[in-house]
Amino acid sequence: MEPLPRTLESGPTFEQVVDAYISCRRHKRNSFDQLAFEIDLEANLYGLWQDLCSGEYQIGRSRAFVVTFPKCREIWASGFRDRVVHHLTYNLVSERFIRGFIYDSYACLPGRGTLFARDRVTEFARSVTHGWTRPGFYLKLDIANFFNSIDHGILLGLLHSKIAEPWLRTLVTLVVLHDPRPAAEFRSSRALFDTVPPHKSFLKAEQGKGLPIGNLTSQFFANVYLDPFDQFVKHRLKARRYGRYVDDFIVIVSCSKELRDMQVAMTSFLRASLRLTVHPTKVVSGRIADGINFTGYIIKPGRCYLRRSSVANCQKRIRAWQAMPDPFGRESLQHIAQSVNSTLGLLRHVDGYRQRQSICRFANSLFMHSDIENHKWIVR
């Protein structure tokens, strides 16, 4: 094998491809695709690197399936080789954009997840009410069919504005414009796909619009797409207490009269500049004292708790597990333990001891038990 150059003007370095592989493998350890890729790891990585440098890289087939819990939606999963390229793309371009993002853009960013979003909104609410002693108000909006409405032309314009390398521009363009639908491998039945509402289905998205849910690049590109809106709200509307998690955004103010003007301005900007529409039935405004429902948490003066539907969904998963033909098989136990432990983990960050206690009562059996603090389920 010939020596690998450390820098290239026409593509990534081999080390960058290896770093992307390691990042991708971290969350897909022992998956079938990842293990198949590792059978001849060096040759596969070297071949991918050569394809990227020569411009011969082509995106492979995606697998499409429908998940029904907690709600019905399509997932489009790329092959492992393509996911490595997604991580490579993210590693190479993310920092250029993250530096310019507002501090209160939360999703798909290091250290800025749902807990960070909850804490920031709590801080906003506490600040505007002067420690919960004065009235305050909030406006919460949601974009209708967000991922299926992303315009490829607008997105590429935003991405190309900070990508000077021709080869990287070409790669980003290939990823954005790739349509996985014609060659997809469908893992769910046609009847199940038909249960997805048409406006939520990527299969029915307009040509030139839409990003498939399930790819790292789709999540990051969504942040890039909405960054002009974030800048507009923060710097043109002067909204000091504004935050966004994917396509859910919230503004907190001290006077309710400000909310109507803000709503009109935000709706107009989204329609005119990004060709997006605010969901008409998901415009929520109210008093902070009545509680703010954001990123799965209910924030009230002096306290915070997990949304009831999240706990109810966990209980539904437990009942579905109990009704399985083989609920006490090792694989079934591991699956339900992982699922329930995610809810227990969320409850640790709120006043949720009684809810944890209620969930963990189901675990006192010969096959599974909860730890002494009701923090997690353990398979015996």
C-alpha positions as CSV (number, residue, x, y, z in Angstrom):
1,M,0.0,0.0,0.0
2,E,1.4,3.4,-1.0
3,P,2.2,6.0,1.7
4,L,-0.8,8.2,2.6
5,P,-0.3,11.9,2.2
6,R,-1.1,14.0,5.3
7,T,-2.8,16.8,3.4
8,L,-4.7,17.0,0.1
9,E,-6.1,19.9,-1.8
10,S,-8.8,17.7,-3.5
11,G,-10.2,15.7,-0.5
12,P,-10.0,14.8,3.2
13,T,-6.9,13.3,4.8
14,F,-7.0,9.6,5.6
15,E,-6.8,10.5,9.3
16,Q,-10.0,12.5,9.0
17,V,-11.8,9.6,7.5
18,V,-10.5,7.3,10.3
19,D,-11.7,9.9,12.9
20,A,-15.1,10.0,11.2
21,Y,-15.3,6.2,11.4
22,I,-14.5,6.2,15.1
23,S,-17.2,8.8,15.7
24,C,-19.7,6.9,13.7
25,R,-18.8,3.6,15.4
26,R,-19.3,5.0,18.9
27,H,-23.1,4.9,18.6
28,K,-23.4,1.9,16.3
29,R,-21.2,-0.6,18.1
30,N,-22.0,-4.2,17.2
31,S,-24.6,-3.3,14.6
32,F,-24.7,-5.6,11.6
33,D,-23.5,-2.9,9.2
34,Q,-20.7,-1.8,11.4
35,L,-19.5,-5.4,12.0
36,A,-19.6,-6.1,8.2
37,F,-17.6,-2.9,7.5
38,E,-15.0,-4.0,10.1
39,I,-14.4,-7.4,8.6
40,D,-12.0,-5.7,6.1
41,L,-11.6,-2.4,7.9
42,E,-8.4,-1.1,6.5
43,A,-9.4,-1.8,2.9
44,N,-12.9,-0.4,3.4
45,L,-11.5,2.8,4.9
46,Y,-8.8,3.2,2.3
47,G,-11.3,2.6,-0.5
48,L,-13.7,5.2,0.9
49,W,-10.9,7.7,1.2
50,Q,-9.8,7.1,-2.4
51,D,-13.4,7.5,-3.6
52,L,-13.7,10.8,-1.8
53,C,-10.5,12.1,-3.1
54,S,-11.1,11.1,-6.7
55,G,-14.7,12.3,-6.7
56,E,-16.0,8.8,-7.4
57,Y,-17.9,8.5,-4.1
58,Q,-21.6,7.6,-4.5
59,I,-24.2,7.3,-1.9
60,G,-25.6,3.8,-1.3
61,R,-29.0,2.4,-0.5
62,S,-30.9,3.6,2.6
63,R,-33.3,1.5,4.7
64,A,-36.7,3.0,5.4
65,F,-39.0,1.9,8.2
66,V,-41.8,3.2,10.3
67,V,-41.8,3.6,14.1
68,T,-45.1,3.8,15.8
69,F,-44.1,4.9,19.3
70,P,-44.5,7.4,20.7
71,K,-46.0,8.6,17.4
72,C,-46.0,7.3,13.8
73,R,-43.1,8.5,11.7
74,E,-40.7,7.4,9.0
75,I,-37.0,6.7,9.6
76,W,-34.4,6.6,6.8
77,A,-31.2,4.9,7.8
78,S,-28.2,5.2,5.6
79,G,-25.7,2.3,5.3
80,F,-22.7,2.4,7.6
81,R,-20.3,3.5,4.9
82,D,-22.5,6.5,4.2
83,R,-22.9,7.3,7.9
84,V,-19.1,7.6,8.1
85,V,-19.2,10.2,5.3
86,H,-22.0,12.0,7.3
87,H,-19.7,12.2,10.3
88,L,-16.8,13.3,8.2
89,T,-19.0,16.1,6.7
90,Y,-20.1,17.1,10.2
91,N,-16.6,17.1,11.6
92,L,-15.3,19.3,8.7
93,V,-18.0,21.9,8.6
94,S,-19.7,22.0,12.0
95,E,-17.3,24.3,13.8
96,R,-17.5,26.9,11.0
97,F,-21.2,27.3,11.7
98,I,-21.4,26.6,15.4
99,R,-19.2,29.6,16.1
100,G,-21.9,31.8,14.6
101,F,-25.0,30.1,16.1
102,I,-26.8,31.9,18.9
103,Y,-26.1,30.5,22.4
104,D,-29.7,29.4,22.8
105,S,-29.8,27.1,19.8
106,Y,-30.0,23.7,21.5
107,A,-30.4,20.6,19.4
108,C,-27.6,18.5,17.9
109,L,-24.9,20.6,19.5
110,P,-22.3,19.5,22.0
111,G,-23.5,20.1,25.6
112,R,-26.7,21.7,24.4
113,G,-29.4,19.1,24.7
114,T,-32.9,18.9,26.3
115,L,-31.6,19.5,29.9
116,F,-29.6,22.5,28.8
117,A,-32.7,23.9,27.0
118,R,-34.8,23.3,30.1
119,D,-32.3,25.0,32.4
120,R,-32.0,28.0,30.1
121,V,-35.8,28.5,29.8
122,T,-36.1,28.2,33.5
123,E,-33.4,30.9,33.9
124,F,-35.4,33.1,31.4
125,A,-38.6,32.6,33.3
126,R,-37.0,33.3,36.7
127,S,-35.3,36.4,35.4
128,V,-38.4,38.0,33.7
129,T,-40.5,37.3,36.8
130,H,-37.8,38.6,39.2
131,G,-37.5,35.3,41.1
132,W,-41.1,34.2,40.4
133,T,-42.5,37.3,42.2
134,R,-44.0,39.2,39.1
135,P,-46.1,38.1,36.2
136,G,-44.4,36.9,33.0
137,F,-45.6,35.5,29.6
138,Y,-44.4,33.2,26.9
139,L,-45.0,32.4,23.3
140,K,-44.2,28.9,21.9
141,L,-44.3,28.1,18.2
142,D,-43.7,25.1,16.0
143,I,-42.9,24.8,12.3
144,A,-45.3,22.7,10.3
145,N,-43.7,19.6,8.6
146,F,-40.3,21.1,9.2
147,F,-37.9,18.5,7.8
148,N,-40.1,17.9,4.7
149,S,-40.3,21.6,4.1
150,I,-36.6,22.4,4.0
151,D,-35.7,24.0,0.6
152,H,-32.6,22.5,-0.9
153,G,-31.6,25.7,-2.8
154,I,-31.8,27.9,0.3
155,L,-30.0,25.3,2.4
156,L,-27.1,25.0,-0.1
157,G,-26.8,28.7,-0.3
158,L,-26.3,28.9,3.5
159,L,-23.9,26.0,3.5
160,H,-21.8,27.2,0.6
161,S,-21.4,30.6,2.2
162,K,-18.9,29.2,4.6
163,I,-17.4,26.3,2.6
164,A,-14.6,27.5,0.2
165,E,-13.1,24.1,-0.7
166,P,-14.5,22.9,-4.1
167,W,-14.4,19.2,-3.2
168,L,-16.2,19.8,0.1
169,R,-18.8,21.9,-1.6
170,T,-19.3,19.0,-4.0
171,L,-19.6,16.5,-1.2
172,V,-22.1,18.6,0.8
173,T,-24.2,19.2,-2.4
174,L,-24.2,15.5,-3.0
175,V,-25.5,14.8,0.5
176,V,-28.2,17.5,0.4
177,L,-29.5,16.7,-3.0
178,H,-29.4,12.9,-2.7
179,D,-32.9,11.4,-2.9
180,P,-32.9,8.0,-1.1
181,R,-36.5,7.1,-2.1
182,P,-36.1,5.4,-5.5
183,A,-33.5,2.8,-4.3
184,A,-34.6,2.4,-0.7
185,E,-35.0,-0.9,1.0
186,F,-38.3,-0.8,2.8
187,R,-38.3,-2.7,6.1
188,S,-41.9,-1.9,7.0
189,S,-45.0,-2.9,5.2
190,R,-46.7,-0.6,2.7
191,A,-49.8,-0.6,5.0
192,L,-47.6,0.7,7.9
193,F,-46.2,3.4,5.7
194,D,-49.7,4.4,4.8
195,T,-50.4,5.1,8.4
196,V,-47.9,8.0,8.4
197,P,-49.8,11.2,7.7
198,P,-49.1,12.4,4.2
199,H,-47.8,15.8,5.3
200,K,-45.3,14.0,7.6
201,S,-44.1,11.5,5.1
202,F,-40.8,12.0,3.3
203,L,-42.1,9.7,0.6
204,K,-44.6,12.4,-0.3
205,A,-42.3,15.4,0.0
206,E,-42.0,17.8,-2.9
207,Q,-39.1,17.6,-5.3
208,G,-36.3,19.9,-4.2
209,K,-37.5,19.9,-0.6
210,G,-37.0,17.7,2.5
211,L,-34.3,16.0,4.5
212,P,-34.7,12.4,5.6
213,I,-35.0,12.0,9.4
214,G,-32.4,9.6,10.7
215,N,-29.1,11.1,9.4
216,L,-26.6,13.2,11.4
217,T,-26.3,15.6,8.6
218,S,-30.1,16.2,8.5
219,Q,-30.1,17.2,12.1
220,F,-27.2,19.6,11.7
221,F,-28.4,21.0,8.5
222,A,-31.7,21.8,10.2
223,N,-29.8,24.1,12.6
224,V,-28.0,25.8,9.7
225,Y,-31.3,26.3,7.9
226,L,-32.9,28.0,10.9
227,D,-29.9,30.1,12.0
228,P,-31.0,33.2,9.9
229,F,-34.3,33.0,11.8
230,D,-32.5,32.8,15.1
231,Q,-30.4,35.9,14.2
232,F,-33.5,37.8,13.1
233,V,-35.3,37.1,16.4
234,K,-32.3,38.0,18.6
235,H,-30.9,41.0,16.7
236,R,-33.8,42.5,14.7
237,L,-36.7,41.8,17.1
238,K,-34.3,42.2,20.1
239,A,-35.8,39.2,21.9
240,R,-33.5,38.8,24.9
241,R,-35.1,35.6,26.2
242,Y,-35.5,33.3,23.1
243,G,-34.5,29.7,22.6
244,R,-35.0,27.0,19.9
245,Y,-34.9,23.2,20.1
246,V,-35.0,22.0,16.4
247,D,-38.2,23.5,15.1
248,D,-39.7,24.4,18.5
249,F,-39.0,27.9,19.7
250,I,-40.0,30.0,22.7
251,V,-39.9,33.7,23.6
252,I,-40.4,34.9,27.2
253,V,-41.4,38.5,27.9
254,S,-42.7,40.6,30.8
255,C,-45.6,42.1,28.9
256,S,-48.2,40.1,27.0
257,K,-48.7,42.9,24.4
258,E,-45.2,42.2,22.9
259,L,-46.2,38.6,21.9
260,R,-48.7,39.4,19.2
261,D,-46.3,41.7,17.3
262,M,-43.5,39.1,17.7
263,Q,-45.7,36.3,16.4
264,V,-46.6,38.3,13.3
265,A,-43.0,39.2,12.6
266,M,-41.6,35.7,13.1
267,T,-44.3,34.1,10.9
268,S,-43.7,36.6,8.1
269,F,-39.9,36.0,8.2
270,L,-40.2,32.2,8.1
271,R,-42.6,32.4,5.1
272,A,-40.7,35.0,3.1
273,S,-37.1,34.0,3.8
274,L,-37.2,30.3,4.5
275,R,-40.5,29.2,2.9
276,L,-41.6,27.7,6.2
277,T,-45.0,27.8,7.8
278,V,-45.9,28.0,11.5
279,H,-48.1,25.2,12.6
280,P,-51.5,26.8,13.1
281,T,-52.6,24.6,16.0
282,K,-49.3,24.6,17.9
283,V,-49.2,28.3,18.7
284,V,-49.2,28.5,22.5
285,S,-49.1,31.5,24.7
286,G,-49.8,32.0,28.3
287,R,-48.7,33.0,31.8
288,I,-45.4,31.5,33.1
289,A,-47.2,30.8,36.4
290,D,-49.4,28.3,34.6
291,G,-46.4,26.3,33.4
292,I,-44.3,26.1,30.3
293,N,-44.2,22.8,28.3
294,F,-40.8,22.7,26.6
295,T,-38.5,19.8,25.5
296,G,-40.6,17.3,27.5
297,Y,-40.6,19.2,30.8
298,I,-43.2,21.3,32.6
299,I,-41.5,24.4,34.1
300,K,-43.4,26.1,36.9
301,P,-42.4,28.7,39.5
302,G,-39.9,27.0,41.8
303,R,-40.3,23.5,40.4
304,C,-40.0,21.4,37.3
305,Y,-41.3,18.0,36.4
306,L,-41.5,15.6,33.5
307,R,-44.4,15.8,31.1
308,R,-47.1,13.3,32.1
309,S,-47.3,11.9,28.6
310,S,-43.6,10.8,28.9
311,V,-44.3,8.8,32.1
312,A,-47.5,7.4,30.5
313,N,-45.5,6.3,27.4
314,C,-43.1,4.5,29.6
315,Q,-45.9,2.7,31.4
316,K,-47.3,1.7,28.0
317,R,-43.9,0.3,27.0
318,I,-43.9,-1.8,30.2
319,R,-47.4,-3.1,29.5
320,A,-46.4,-4.0,25.9
321,W,-43.4,-5.8,27.2
322,Q,-45.5,-7.8,29.7
323,A,-47.8,-8.8,26.8
324,M,-44.9,-10.2,24.6
325,P,-44.8,-13.9,23.9
326,D,-41.4,-14.1,25.6
327,P,-41.1,-11.2,28.0
328,F,-38.4,-12.8,30.1
329,G,-36.0,-13.7,27.3
330,R,-32.6,-12.1,27.7
331,E,-33.0,-9.8,24.6
332,S,-36.5,-8.7,25.7
333,L,-35.3,-7.9,29.2
334,Q,-32.3,-5.9,27.9
335,H,-34.5,-3.9,25.5
336,I,-37.1,-2.9,28.1
337,A,-34.4,-2.1,30.7
338,Q,-32.7,0.3,28.2
339,S,-36.0,1.9,27.3
340,V,-37.2,2.4,30.9
341,N,-33.8,3.5,32.1
342,S,-34.0,6.5,29.7
343,T,-37.2,7.7,31.4
344,L,-35.8,7.0,34.9
345,G,-32.7,9.1,33.9
346,L,-34.9,12.0,32.9
347,L,-36.9,11.7,36.2
348,R,-33.6,12.1,38.1
349,H,-33.3,15.6,36.9
350,V,-36.7,16.7,38.3
351,D,-38.9,16.2,41.3
352,G,-39.8,12.7,40.2
353,Y,-39.0,10.3,43.0
354,R,-42.6,9.1,43.4
355,Q,-42.8,8.5,39.6
356,R,-39.6,6.6,39.6
357,Q,-40.9,4.6,42.6
358,S,-44.1,3.8,40.7
359,I,-42.2,2.7,37.5
360,C,-39.8,0.5,39.5
361,R,-42.5,-1.4,41.3
362,F,-42.9,-3.3,38.0
363,A,-39.3,-4.5,38.3
364,N,-39.4,-6.5,41.5
365,S,-39.2,-10.0,40.0
366,L,-36.8,-12.9,39.6
367,F,-35.6,-11.5,36.3
368,M,-35.2,-7.8,36.9
369,H,-34.9,-5.4,39.9
370,S,-34.4,-1.7,40.5
371,D,-31.5,-0.2,42.4
372,I,-31.9,1.2,45.9
373,E,-32.6,4.7,44.7
374,N,-34.9,3.7,41.9
375,H,-32.5,5.1,39.4
376,K,-32.4,2.2,36.9
377,W,-33.6,-1.3,36.1
378,I,-31.0,-4.1,36.3
379,V,-31.3,-7.4,34.5
380,R,-30.4,-10.2,36.9
